[in-house]
Amino acid sequence: MRRISALLTVSLLALTACGGGSDDAADTTPATEAPADTEAPAETEPPADTTAPVETEPAPDTTMAPPDAPDGVVSVGLAEWAIETDLEIAAGTVTFDVSNKGDFPHHFAIARGTSYEELPQIGGGAIDEDALGDDFIGRTENLQSGETEIIEFDLDPGNYVFFCNIAATVSHAAQGQVLAVTVG
């Protein structure tokens, strides 16, 4: 029993010591009570725009469309790793108006076939034009950026692959500058 009394006494002393000892009256205002001044602030005008308008040039058109060509002429646009032209072309003597719209040299070559993957290839993914034999139709000279060449080929009905066969470590064709077309 003595033990319980001693424990109660120690507990009461501890509670009294933790209670703080300020004689000042504590602020009894609840923390959630609204301030006394509840008027809405006076309306103000939005700040003036201090930045001057900036005129910007429109972004360049990054889509490549074939250049305009006279009737009966097939336009071909070449650029980095793309060939843009019609996917269906009439059979016979076809005149191609080939323009290099890219920054690097390109040329336009044609071979009979249904896809780049089926054509014989050599180092760097270049198409082996010699191994194609009669299936190699021909190509333009290398065209520098902005240059154009008009070229004609006799095309029988069938499937053809247009490609740029400029080879470096990896050929332009291997980088995707190929296009399968149908001649009919």
N, CA and C atoms as an extended XYZ file, in Angstrom:
552
Properties=species:S:1:pos:R:3:atomname:S:1:resname:S:1:resid:I:1 pbc="F F F"
N         0.815       -1.165        0.000 N   MET     1
C         0.000        0.000        0.000 CA  MET     1
C         0.872        1.246        0.000 C   MET     1
N         1.958        1.170        0.724 N   ARG     2
C         2.876        2.287        0.761 CA  ARG     2
C         3.422        2.571       -0.628 C   ARG     2
N         3.609        1.521       -1.296 N   ARG     3
C         4.136        1.662       -2.641 CA  ARG     3
C         3.157        2.396       -3.537 C   ARG     3
N         1.903        2.119       -3.470 N   ILE     4
C         0.884        2.769       -4.281 CA  ILE     4
C         0.801        4.237       -3.911 C   ILE     4
N         0.856        4.557       -2.634 N   SER     5
C         0.803        5.950       -2.188 CA  SER     5
C         2.000        6.715       -2.720 C   SER     5
N         3.141        6.110       -2.692 N   ALA     6
C         4.346        6.778       -3.169 CA  ALA     6
C         4.245        7.013       -4.670 C   ALA     6
N         3.713        6.055       -5.379 N   LEU     7
C         3.553        6.197       -6.821 CA  LEU     7
C         2.563        7.298       -7.157 C   LEU     7
N         1.478        7.380       -6.432 N   LEU     8
C         0.490        8.434       -6.667 CA  LEU     8
C         1.085        9.803       -6.376 C   LEU     8
N         1.852        9.919       -5.350 N   THR     9
C         2.465       11.192       -4.989 CA  THR     9
C         3.431       11.636       -6.076 C   THR     9
N         4.248       10.734       -6.563 N   VAL    10
C         5.215       11.064       -7.610 CA  VAL    10
C         4.474       11.458       -8.887 C   VAL    10
N         3.397       10.762       -9.195 N   SER    11
C         2.627       11.071      -10.399 CA  SER    11
C         2.002       12.448      -10.313 C   SER    11
N         1.446       12.799       -9.148 N   LEU    12
C         0.837       14.121       -8.975 CA  LEU    12
C         1.881       15.220       -9.090 C   LEU    12
N         3.054       14.993       -8.525 N   LEU    13
C         4.124       15.990       -8.623 CA  LEU    13
C         4.555       16.178      -10.085 C   LEU    13
N         4.615       15.097      -10.823 N   ALA    14
C         5.023       15.178      -12.221 CA  ALA    14
C         3.986       15.945      -13.036 C   ALA    14
N         2.722       15.694      -12.768 N   LEU    15
C         1.667       16.401      -13.494 CA  LEU    15
C         1.677       17.885      -13.164 C   LEU    15
N         1.915       18.226      -11.937 N   THR    16
C         1.952       19.625      -11.533 CA  THR    16
C         3.134       20.320      -12.186 C   THR    16
N         4.245       19.647      -12.294 N   ALA    17
C         5.436       20.238      -12.896 CA  ALA    17
C         5.232       20.453      -14.390 C   ALA    17
N         4.491       19.586      -15.061 N   CYS    18
C         4.270       19.704      -16.502 CA  CYS    18
C         3.225       20.744      -16.841 C   CYS    18
N         2.498       21.201      -15.931 N   GLY    19
C         1.402       22.114      -16.198 CA  GLY    19
C         1.856       23.492      -16.572 C   GLY    19
N         3.093       23.839      -16.481 N   GLY    20
C         3.559       25.171      -16.822 CA  GLY    20
C         3.232       26.095      -15.679 C   GLY    20
N         3.953       27.129      -15.566 N   GLY    21
C         3.754       27.960      -14.400 CA  GLY    21
C         3.593       29.408      -14.720 C   GLY    21
N         2.925       29.787      -15.781 N   SER    22
C         2.752       31.195      -16.095 CA  SER    22
C         1.511       31.702      -15.412 C   SER    22
N         1.649       32.858      -14.779 N   ASP    23
C         0.500       33.465      -14.126 CA  ASP    23
C        -0.315       34.287      -15.114 C   ASP    23
N         0.238       34.528      -16.341 N   ASP    24
C        -0.501       35.290      -17.345 CA  ASP    24
C        -1.703       34.469      -17.795 C   ASP    24
N        -2.751       35.166      -18.102 N   ALA    25
C        -3.944       34.472      -18.570 CA  ALA    25
C        -3.671       33.920      -19.966 C   ALA    25
N        -4.064       32.710      -20.185 N   ALA    26
C        -3.861       32.076      -21.480 CA  ALA    26
C        -4.887       32.603      -22.467 C   ALA    26
N        -4.499       32.646      -23.768 N   ASP    27
C        -5.419       33.074      -24.814 CA  ASP    27
C        -6.431       31.964      -25.004 C   ASP    27
N        -7.678       32.259      -24.742 N   THR    28
C        -8.723       31.238      -24.825 CA  THR    28
C        -9.493       31.325      -26.134 C   THR    28
N        -8.992       32.131      -27.074 N   THR    29
C        -9.662       32.239      -28.367 CA  THR    29
C        -9.438       30.941      -29.132 C   THR    29
N       -10.512       30.321      -29.592 N   PRO    30
C       -10.325       29.079      -30.345 CA  PRO    30
C        -9.524       29.345      -31.624 C   PRO    30
N        -8.780       28.378      -32.019 N   ALA    31
C        -7.926       28.523      -33.194 CA  ALA    31
C        -8.749       28.651      -34.470 C   ALA    31
N        -9.978       28.190      -34.473 N   THR    32
C       -10.791       28.228      -35.684 CA  THR    32
C       -11.725       29.423      -35.735 C   THR    32
N       -11.651       30.292      -34.769 N   GLU    33
C       -12.549       31.452      -34.763 CA  GLU    33
C       -12.115       32.445      -35.828 C   GLU    33
N       -13.092       32.980      -36.565 N   ALA    34
C       -12.803       33.937      -37.624 CA  ALA    34
C       -12.343       35.246      -37.020 C   ALA    34
N       -11.488       35.978      -37.711 N   PRO    35
C       -11.071       37.282      -37.206 CA  PRO    35
C       -12.273       38.223      -37.160 C   PRO    35
N       -12.159       39.223      -36.333 N   ALA    36
C       -13.264       40.154      -36.134 CA  ALA    36
C       -13.562       40.939      -37.411 C   ALA    36
N       -12.543       41.324      -38.184 N   ASP    37
C       -12.730       42.099      -39.407 CA  ASP    37
C       -13.020       41.130      -40.548 C   ASP    37
N       -14.298       41.025      -40.968 N   THR    38
C       -14.659       40.074      -42.012 CA  THR    38
C       -15.116       40.750      -43.297 C   THR    38
N       -14.793       42.018      -43.458 N   GLU    39
C       -15.172       42.701      -44.693 CA  GLU    39
C       -14.331       42.170      -45.852 C   GLU    39
N       -14.981       42.081      -47.025 N   ALA    40
C       -14.259       41.653      -48.221 CA  ALA    40
C       -13.316       42.765      -48.640 C   ALA    40
N       -12.177       42.423      -49.188 N   PRO    41
C       -11.257       43.472      -49.625 CA  PRO    41
C       -11.881       44.268      -50.776 C   PRO    41
N       -11.483       45.519      -50.863 N   ALA    42
C       -11.990       46.377      -51.928 CA  ALA    42
C       -11.535       45.817      -53.271 C   ALA    42
N       -12.393       45.961      -54.308 N   GLU    43
C       -12.020       45.454      -55.628 CA  GLU    43
C       -10.872       46.263      -56.185 C   GLU    43
N        -9.946       45.542      -56.790 N   THR    44
C        -8.807       46.215      -57.405 CA  THR    44
C        -8.758       45.813      -58.863 C   THR    44
N        -8.141       46.646      -59.662 N   GLU    45
C        -7.989       46.331      -61.076 CA  GLU    45
C        -6.796       45.397      -61.239 C   GLU    45
N        -6.878       44.501      -62.214 N   PRO    46
C        -5.729       43.613      -62.430 CA  PRO    46
C        -4.518       44.436      -62.845 C   PRO    46
N        -3.341       43.947      -62.541 N   PRO    47
C        -2.140       44.703      -62.912 CA  PRO    47
C        -2.043       44.839      -64.431 C   PRO    47
N        -1.485       45.931      -64.851 N   ALA    48
C        -1.308       46.180      -66.280 CA  ALA    48
C        -0.257       45.232      -66.834 C   ALA    48
N        -0.449       44.807      -68.076 N   ASP    49
C         0.526       43.938      -68.733 CA  ASP    49
C         1.735       44.788      -69.098 C   ASP    49
N         2.860       44.429      -68.546 N   THR    50
C         4.058       45.238      -68.781 CA  THR    50
C         4.985       44.618      -69.814 C   THR    50
N         4.550       43.508      -70.403 N   THR    51
C         5.408       42.897      -71.418 CA  THR    51
C         4.954       43.341      -72.799 C   THR    51
N         5.897       43.607      -73.642 N   ALA    52
C         5.585       44.007      -75.009 CA  ALA    52
C         5.280       42.756      -75.823 C   ALA    52
N         4.317       42.844      -76.745 N   PRO    53
C         4.045       41.659      -77.566 CA  PRO    53
C         5.267       41.299      -78.400 C   PRO    53
N         5.496       40.025      -78.513 N   VAL    54
C         6.646       39.538      -79.267 CA  VAL    54
C         6.123       38.895      -80.544 C   VAL    54
N         6.613       39.374      -81.668 N   GLU    55
C         6.213       38.777      -82.935 CA  GLU    55
C         7.176       37.640      -83.253 C   GLU    55
N         6.600       36.492      -83.554 N   THR    56
C         7.434       35.343      -83.905 CA  THR    56
C         7.083       34.905      -85.311 C   THR    56
N         8.070       34.344      -85.976 N   GLU    57
C         7.824       33.821      -87.308 CA  GLU    57
C         7.177       32.456      -87.163 C   GLU    57
N         6.301       32.109      -88.087 N   PRO    58
C         5.688       30.784      -87.984 CA  PRO    58
C         6.750       29.699      -88.105 C   PRO    58
N         6.481       28.599      -87.431 N   ALA    59
C         7.416       27.471      -87.483 CA  ALA    59
C         7.489       26.955      -88.914 C   ALA    59
N         8.672       26.537      -89.344 N   PRO    60
C         8.788       26.026      -90.711 CA  PRO    60
C         7.986       24.739      -90.867 C   PRO    60
N         7.472       24.532      -92.055 N   ASP    61
C         6.724       23.322      -92.360 CA  ASP    61
C         7.721       22.175      -92.491 C   ASP    61
N         7.601       21.199      -91.594 N   THR    62
C         8.561       20.096      -91.609 CA  THR    62
C         8.037       18.891      -92.381 C   THR    62
N         6.808       19.005      -92.883 N   THR    63
C         6.327       17.911      -93.710 CA  THR    63
C         6.836       18.120      -95.125 C   THR    63
N         7.137       17.044      -95.778 N   MET    64
C         7.688       17.153      -97.117 CA  MET    64
C         6.618       16.724      -98.106 C   MET    64
N         6.297       17.586      -99.029 N   ALA    65
C         5.359       17.253     -100.093 CA  ALA    65
C         6.110       17.284     -101.411 C   ALA    65
N         5.675       16.478     -102.358 N   PRO    66
C         6.369       16.520     -103.635 CA  PRO    66
C         6.221       17.898     -104.265 C   PRO    66
N         7.234       18.350     -104.974 N   PRO    67
C         7.138       19.654     -105.616 CA  PRO    67
C         6.085       19.619     -106.716 C   PRO    67
N         5.563       20.790     -107.061 N   ASP    68
C         4.601       20.871     -108.160 CA  ASP    68
C         5.298       20.511     -109.464 C   ASP    68
N         4.599       19.780     -110.301 N   ALA    69
C         5.164       19.398     -111.595 CA  ALA    69
C         4.075       19.526     -112.648 C   ALA    69
N         4.473       19.709     -113.901 N   PRO    70
C         3.478       19.795     -114.974 CA  PRO    70
C         2.682       18.498     -115.077 C   PRO    70
N         1.505       18.577     -115.707 N   ASP    71
C         0.684       17.380     -115.900 CA  ASP    71
C         1.486       16.305     -116.625 C   ASP    71
N         1.288       15.053     -116.212 N   GLY    72
C         1.990       13.951     -116.849 CA  GLY    72
C         3.380       13.718     -116.297 C   GLY    72
N         3.808       14.560     -115.382 N   VAL    73
C         5.127       14.419     -114.767 CA  VAL    73
C         4.913       14.041     -113.301 C   VAL    73
N         5.657       13.059     -112.832 N   VAL    74
C         5.553       12.621     -111.439 CA  VAL    74
C         6.586       13.376     -110.613 C   VAL    74
N         6.107       14.107     -109.608 N   SER    75
C         7.007       14.844     -108.712 CA  SER    75
C         7.548       13.921     -107.638 C   SER    75
N         8.827       14.070     -107.357 N   VAL    76
C         9.472       13.282     -106.305 CA  VAL    76
C        10.256       14.248     -105.427 C   VAL    76
N         9.990       14.213     -104.127 N   GLY    77
C        10.744       15.016     -103.164 CA  GLY    77
C        11.651       14.114     -102.349 C   GLY    77
N        12.919       14.487     -102.247 N   LEU    78
C        13.891       13.728     -101.452 CA  LEU    78
C        14.300       14.576     -100.257 C   LEU    78
N        14.432       13.955      -99.113 N   ALA    79
C        14.940       14.631      -97.916 CA  ALA    79
C        15.583       13.568      -97.040 C   ALA    79
N        16.044       13.994      -95.887 N   GLU    80
C        16.728       13.051      -95.007 CA  GLU    80
C        15.791       11.891      -94.665 C   GLU    80
N        16.136       10.777      -95.238 N   TRP    81
C        15.569        9.471      -94.977 CA  TRP    81
C        14.092        9.373      -95.378 C   TRP    81
N        13.701       10.131      -96.408 N   ALA    82
C        12.323       10.068      -96.896 CA  ALA    82
C        12.280       10.314      -98.404 C   ALA    82
N        11.294        9.677      -99.036 N   ILE    83
C        10.971        9.920     -100.441 CA  ILE    83
C         9.471       10.173     -100.477 C   ILE    83
N         9.079       11.274     -101.063 N   GLU    84
C         7.667       11.639     -101.119 CA  GLU    84
C         7.232       11.709     -102.579 C   GLU    84
N         6.247       10.898     -102.935 N   THR    85
C         5.680       10.914     -104.285 CA  THR    85
C         4.391       10.112     -104.268 C   THR    85
N         3.772        9.970     -105.429 N   ASP    86
C         2.567        9.153     -105.548 CA  ASP    86
C         2.924        7.688     -105.325 C   ASP    86
N         1.984        6.951     -104.715 N   LEU    87
C         2.222        5.525     -104.484 CA  LEU    87
C         1.728        4.674     -105.643 C   LEU    87
N         0.921        5.266     -106.528 N   GLU    88
C         0.447        4.564     -107.716 CA  GLU    88
C         0.767        5.422     -108.930 C   GLU    88
N         1.416        4.814     -109.919 N   ILE    89
C         1.898        5.533     -111.100 CA  ILE    89
C         1.472        4.741     -112.334 C   ILE    89
N         1.099        5.439     -113.392 N   ALA    90
C         0.696        4.776     -114.639 CA  ALA    90
C         1.918        4.173     -115.329 C   ALA    90
N         1.719        3.004     -115.922 N   ALA    91
C         2.802        2.325     -116.650 CA  ALA    91
C         3.113        3.067     -117.945 C   ALA    91
N         4.309        2.807     -118.477 N   GLY    92
C         4.735        3.434     -119.723 CA  GLY    92
C         5.970        4.270     -119.483 C   GLY    92
N         6.214        5.218     -120.377 N   THR    93
C         7.341        6.132     -120.189 CA  THR    93
C         6.931        7.167     -119.151 C   THR    93
N         7.637        7.170     -118.029 N   VAL    94
C         7.290        8.050     -116.906 CA  VAL    94
C         8.385        9.092     -116.743 C   VAL    94
N         7.966       10.356     -116.690 N   THR    95
C         8.898       11.456     -116.449 CA  THR    95
C         8.830       11.815     -114.974 C   THR    95
N         9.978       11.794     -114.316 N   PHE    96
C        10.070       12.144     -112.899 CA  PHE    96
C        10.767       13.492     -112.765 C   PHE    96
N        10.171       14.377     -111.985 N   ASP    97
C        10.767       15.669     -111.628 CA  ASP    97
C        11.255       15.510     -110.191 C   ASP    97
N        12.544       15.263     -110.028 N   VAL    98
C        13.117       14.899     -108.728 CA  VAL    98
C        13.802       16.114     -108.113 C   VAL    98
N        13.410       16.460     -106.874 N   SER    99
C        14.000       17.610     -106.167 CA  SER    99
C        14.543       17.177     -104.818 C   SER    99
N        15.752       17.634     -104.508 N   ASN   100
C        16.338       17.374     -103.195 CA  ASN   100
C        15.908       18.498     -102.259 C   ASN   100
N        14.994       18.174     -101.351 N   LYS   101
C        14.493       19.130     -100.362 CA  LYS   101
C        15.266       19.042      -99.054 C   LYS   101
N        16.213       18.126      -98.978 N   GLY   102
C        16.956       17.909      -97.743 CA  GLY   102
C        18.218       18.742      -97.668 C   GLY   102
N        18.978       18.505      -96.629 N   ASP   103
C        20.241       19.211      -96.408 CA  ASP   103
C        21.439       18.444      -96.959 C   ASP   103
N        21.297       17.134      -97.123 N   PHE   104
C        22.391       16.290      -97.593 CA  PHE   104
C        22.182       15.913      -99.059 C   PHE   104
N        23.244       15.493      -99.755 N   PRO   105
C        23.067       14.996     -101.124 CA  PRO   105
C        22.194       13.732     -101.112 C   PRO   105
N        21.384       13.587     -102.150 N   HIS   106
C        20.538       12.401     -102.325 CA  HIS   106
C        20.459       12.101     -103.812 C   HIS   106
N        20.065       10.877     -104.145 N   HIS   107
C        19.700       10.565     -105.522 CA  HIS   107
C        18.458        9.687     -105.499 C   HIS   107
N        17.878        9.513     -106.657 N   PHE   108
C        16.626        8.782     -106.809 CA  PHE   108
C        16.900        7.569     -107.684 C   PHE   108
N        16.688        6.377     -107.127 N   ALA   109
C        16.934        5.134     -107.860 CA  ALA   109
C        15.663        4.293     -107.856 C   ALA   109
N        15.527        3.455     -108.878 N   ILE   110
C        14.344        2.598     -109.007 CA  ILE   110
C        14.789        1.164     -109.297 C   ILE   110
N        14.144        0.220     -108.602 N   ALA   111
C        14.365       -1.209     -108.858 CA  ALA   111
C        13.024       -1.928     -108.802 C   ALA   111
N        12.896       -2.987     -109.597 N   ARG   112
C        11.708       -3.838     -109.487 CA  ARG   112
C        11.794       -4.595     -108.169 C   ARG   112
N        10.673       -4.659     -107.451 N   GLY   113
C        10.620       -5.391     -106.191 CA  GLY   113
C         9.452       -4.909     -105.359 C   GLY   113
N         9.166       -5.646     -104.303 N   THR   114
C         8.036       -5.272     -103.447 CA  THR   114
C         8.465       -4.555     -102.180 C   THR   114
N         9.739       -4.721     -101.793 N   SER   115
C        10.193       -4.048     -100.569 CA  SER   115
C        11.719       -3.921     -100.568 C   SER   115
N        12.196       -2.998      -99.792 N   TYR   116
C        13.642       -2.811      -99.612 CA  TYR   116
C        14.279       -4.089      -99.075 C   TYR   116
N        13.599       -4.721      -98.136 N   GLU   117
C        14.159       -5.897      -97.468 CA  GLU   117
C        14.438       -7.048      -98.437 C   GLU   117
N        13.668       -7.153      -99.521 N   GLU   118
C        13.877       -8.271     -100.456 CA  GLU   118
C        14.983       -8.003     -101.476 C   GLU   118
N        15.436       -6.765     -101.579 N   LEU   119
C        16.476       -6.435     -102.560 CA  LEU   119
C        17.853       -6.855     -102.039 C   LEU   119
N        18.768       -7.276     -102.922 N   PRO   120
C        20.107       -7.675     -102.464 CA  PRO   120
C        20.850       -6.469     -101.887 C   PRO   120
N        21.505       -6.701     -100.761 N   GLN   121
C        22.195       -5.603     -100.074 CA  GLN   121
C        23.660       -5.933      -99.861 C   GLN   121
N        24.428       -4.855      -99.758 N   ILE   122
C        25.850       -4.971      -99.445 CA  ILE   122
C        26.096       -4.185      -98.172 C   ILE   122
N        27.358       -3.931      -97.830 N   GLY   123
C        27.720       -3.258      -96.588 CA  GLY   123
C        26.919       -1.999      -96.300 C   GLY   123
N        26.546       -1.837      -95.048 N   GLY   124
C        25.825       -0.647      -94.605 CA  GLY   124
C        24.388       -0.592      -95.071 C   GLY   124
N        23.882       -1.685      -95.633 N   GLY   125
C        22.494       -1.723      -96.081 CA  GLY   125
C        22.258       -1.108      -97.442 C   GLY   125
N        23.330       -0.783      -98.175 N   ALA   126
C        23.164       -0.259      -99.534 CA  ALA   126
C        22.648       -1.381     -100.431 C   ALA   126
N        21.836       -1.023     -101.401 N   ILE   127
C        21.303       -2.005     -102.340 CA  ILE   127
C        22.371       -2.304     -103.388 C   ILE   127
N        22.588       -3.577     -103.643 N   ASP   128
C        23.593       -4.010     -104.618 CA  ASP   128
C        22.992       -3.883     -106.019 C   ASP   128
N        23.213       -2.742     -106.654 N   GLU   129
C        22.624       -2.455     -107.963 CA  GLU   129
C        23.095       -3.451     -109.017 C   GLU   129
N        24.340       -3.885     -108.952 N   ASP   130
C        24.859       -4.849     -109.932 CA  ASP   130
C        24.150       -6.198     -109.806 C   ASP   130
N        23.890       -6.629     -108.577 N   ALA   131
C        23.236       -7.921     -108.359 CA  ALA   131
C        21.772       -7.897     -108.806 C   ALA   131
N        21.187       -6.714     -108.940 N   LEU   132
C        19.794       -6.614     -109.384 CA  LEU   132
C        19.629       -6.982     -110.854 C   LEU   132
N        20.689       -6.835     -111.646 N   GLY   133
C        20.594       -7.135     -113.081 CA  GLY   133
C        19.541       -6.265     -113.751 C   GLY   133
N        18.638       -6.902     -114.515 N   ASP   134
C        17.596       -6.167     -115.241 CA  ASP   134
C        16.547       -5.546     -114.315 C   ASP   134
N        16.521       -5.945     -113.051 N   ASP   135
C        15.559       -5.352     -112.114 CA  ASP   135
C        15.993       -3.965     -111.649 C   ASP   135
N        17.250       -3.599     -111.928 N   PHE   136
C        17.678       -2.230     -111.629 CA  PHE   136
C        17.294       -1.369     -112.824 C   PHE   136
N        16.434       -0.385     -112.588 N   ILE   137
C        15.907        0.453     -113.672 CA  ILE   137
C        16.841        1.621     -113.955 C   ILE   137
N        17.354        2.264     -112.917 N   GLY   138
C        18.263        3.393     -113.103 CA  GLY   138
C        18.163        4.379     -111.957 C   GLY   138
N        18.938        5.466     -112.091 N   ARG   139
C        18.921        6.480     -111.038 CA  ARG   139
C        19.419        7.810     -111.564 C   ARG   139
N        19.154        8.850     -110.779 N   THR   140
C        19.645       10.188     -111.100 CA  THR   140
C        21.090       10.307     -110.642 C   THR   140
N        21.705       11.416     -110.997 N   GLU   141
C        22.997       11.775     -110.414 CA  GLU   141
C        22.741       12.181     -108.963 C   GLU   141
N        23.806       12.318     -108.182 N   ASN   142
C        23.642       12.847     -106.826 CA  ASN   142
C        23.181       14.296     -106.933 C   ASN   142
N        22.139       14.622     -106.180 N   LEU   143
C        21.587       15.975     -106.182 CA  LEU   143
C        21.953       16.660     -104.870 C   LEU   143
N        22.539       17.838     -104.973 N   GLN   144
C        22.839       18.622     -103.776 CA  GLN   144
C        21.541       19.266     -103.283 C   GLN   144
N        21.548       19.772     -102.073 N   SER   145
C        20.369       20.427     -101.501 CA  SER   145
C        19.844       21.496     -102.458 C   SER   145
N        18.549       21.424     -102.768 N   GLY   146
C        17.918       22.408     -103.640 CA  GLY   146
C        17.989       22.085     -105.120 C   GLY   146
N        18.774       21.098     -105.520 N   GLU   147
C        18.895       20.761     -106.941 CA  GLU   147
C        17.730       19.887     -107.407 C   GLU   147
N        17.456       19.974     -108.704 N   THR   148
C        16.372       19.220     -109.334 CA  THR   148
C        16.900       18.548     -110.597 C   THR   148
N        16.370       17.362     -110.905 N   GLU   149
C        16.705       16.677     -112.151 CA  GLU   149
C        15.431       16.062     -112.725 C   GLU   149
N        15.272       16.191     -114.030 N   ILE   150
C        14.171       15.546     -114.747 CA  ILE   150
C        14.751       14.285     -115.388 C   ILE   150
N        14.087       13.147     -115.178 N   ILE   151
C        14.584       11.876     -115.706 CA  ILE   151
C        13.390       11.029     -116.146 C   ILE   151
N        13.577       10.231     -117.184 N   GLU   152
C        12.513        9.360     -117.690 CA  GLU   152
C        12.927        7.899     -117.589 C   GLU   152
N        11.944        7.066     -117.251 N   PHE   153
C        12.148        5.619     -117.225 CA  PHE   153
C        10.942        4.957     -117.872 C   PHE   153
N        11.164        3.850     -118.559 N   ASP   154
C        10.070        3.023     -119.071 CA  ASP   154
C         9.742        1.999     -117.996 C   ASP   154
N         8.519        2.080     -117.465 N   LEU   155
C         8.120        1.200     -116.371 CA  LEU   155
C         6.958        0.317     -116.804 C   LEU   155
N         7.159       -0.994     -116.714 N   ASP   156
C         6.089       -1.961     -116.957 CA  ASP   156
C         5.210       -2.016     -115.710 C   ASP   156
N         3.975       -2.508     -115.859 N   PRO   157
C         3.142       -2.671     -114.662 CA  PRO   157
C         3.827       -3.609     -113.666 C   PRO   157
N         3.694       -3.295     -112.392 N   GLY   158
C         4.281       -4.133     -111.344 CA  GLY   158
C         4.648       -3.324     -110.118 C   GLY   158
N         5.403       -3.956     -109.248 N   ASN   159
C         5.847       -3.328     -107.996 CA  ASN   159
C         7.289       -2.868     -108.134 C   ASN   159
N         7.552       -1.695     -107.577 N   TYR   160
C         8.885       -1.102     -107.649 CA  TYR   160
C         9.253       -0.534     -106.287 C   TYR   160
N        10.545       -0.395     -106.082 N   VAL   161
C        11.058        0.266     -104.883 CA  VAL   161
C        11.854        1.475     -105.344 C   VAL   161
N        11.489        2.645     -104.819 N   PHE   162
C        12.260        3.870     -105.032 CA  PHE   162
C        13.191        3.987     -103.832 C   PHE   162
N        14.430        4.401     -104.065 N   PHE   163
C        15.365        4.480     -102.945 CA  PHE   163
C        16.491        5.449     -103.244 C   PHE   163
N        17.154        5.877     -102.171 N   CYS   164
C        18.402        6.633     -102.270 CA  CYS   164
C        19.484        5.670     -101.822 C   CYS   164
N        20.453        5.429     -102.688 N   ASN   165
C        21.455        4.408     -102.406 CA  ASN   165
C        22.805        4.996     -102.021 C   ASN   165
N        22.823        6.266     -101.634 N   ILE   166
C        24.088        6.849     -101.182 CA  ILE   166
C        24.509        6.098      -99.930 C   ILE   166
N        25.738        5.607      -99.953 N   ALA   167
C        26.215        4.777      -98.849 CA  ALA   167
C        27.311        5.497      -98.080 C   ALA   167
N        27.213        5.412      -96.797 N   ALA   168
C        28.266        5.848      -95.885 CA  ALA   168
C        28.441        4.658      -94.940 C   ALA   168
N        28.589        4.907      -93.668 N   THR   169
C        28.625        3.791      -92.725 CA  THR   169
C        27.317        3.013      -92.814 C   THR   169
N        26.208        3.758      -92.864 N   VAL   170
C        24.878        3.181      -93.064 CA  VAL   170
C        24.273        3.906      -94.259 C   VAL   170
N        23.763        3.165      -95.221 N   SER   171
C        23.226        3.796      -96.437 CA  SER   171
C        21.951        4.572      -96.136 C   SER   171
N        21.646        5.520      -97.016 N   HIS   172
C        20.402        6.278      -96.870 CA  HIS   172
C        19.202        5.328      -96.935 C   HIS   172
N        19.274        4.314      -97.805 N   ALA   173
C        18.179        3.344      -97.904 CA  ALA   173
C        17.985        2.615      -96.574 C   ALA   173
N        19.077        2.197      -95.954 N   ALA   174
C        18.977        1.490      -94.672 CA  ALA   174
C        18.419        2.385      -93.576 C   ALA   174
N        18.570        3.694      -93.743 N   GLN   175
C        18.030        4.633      -92.761 CA  GLN   175
C        16.564        4.966      -93.035 C   GLN   175
N        15.994        4.341      -94.047 N   GLY   176
C        14.567        4.512      -94.303 CA  GLY   176
C        14.223        5.302      -95.542 C   GLY   176
N        15.195        5.697      -96.335 N   GLN   177
C        14.902        6.474      -97.538 CA  GLN   177
C        14.563        5.522      -98.680 C   GLN   177
N        13.423        4.850      -98.522 N   VAL   178
C        12.898        3.901      -99.500 CA  VAL   178
C        11.382        4.082      -99.572 C   VAL   178
N        10.806        3.698     -100.702 N   LEU   179
C         9.355        3.797     -100.862 CA  LEU   179
C         8.910        2.739     -101.859 C   LEU   179
N         7.966        1.886     -101.460 N   ALA   180
C         7.409        0.873     -102.354 CA  ALA   180
C         6.216        1.487     -103.088 C   ALA   180
N         6.183        1.332     -104.416 N   VAL   181
C         5.104        1.896     -105.232 CA  VAL   181
C         4.584        0.832     -106.200 C   VAL   181
N         3.385        1.096     -106.703 N   THR   182
C         2.775        0.214     -107.689 CA  THR   182
C         2.642        0.967     -109.000 C   THR   182
N         3.086        0.344     -110.079 N   VAL   183
C         2.938        0.909     -111.419 CA  VAL   183
C         1.887        0.062     -112.126 C   VAL   183
N         0.863        0.737     -112.681 N   GLY   184
C        -0.224       -0.033     -113.284 CA  GLY   184
C        -0.766        0.540     -114.542 C   GLY   184
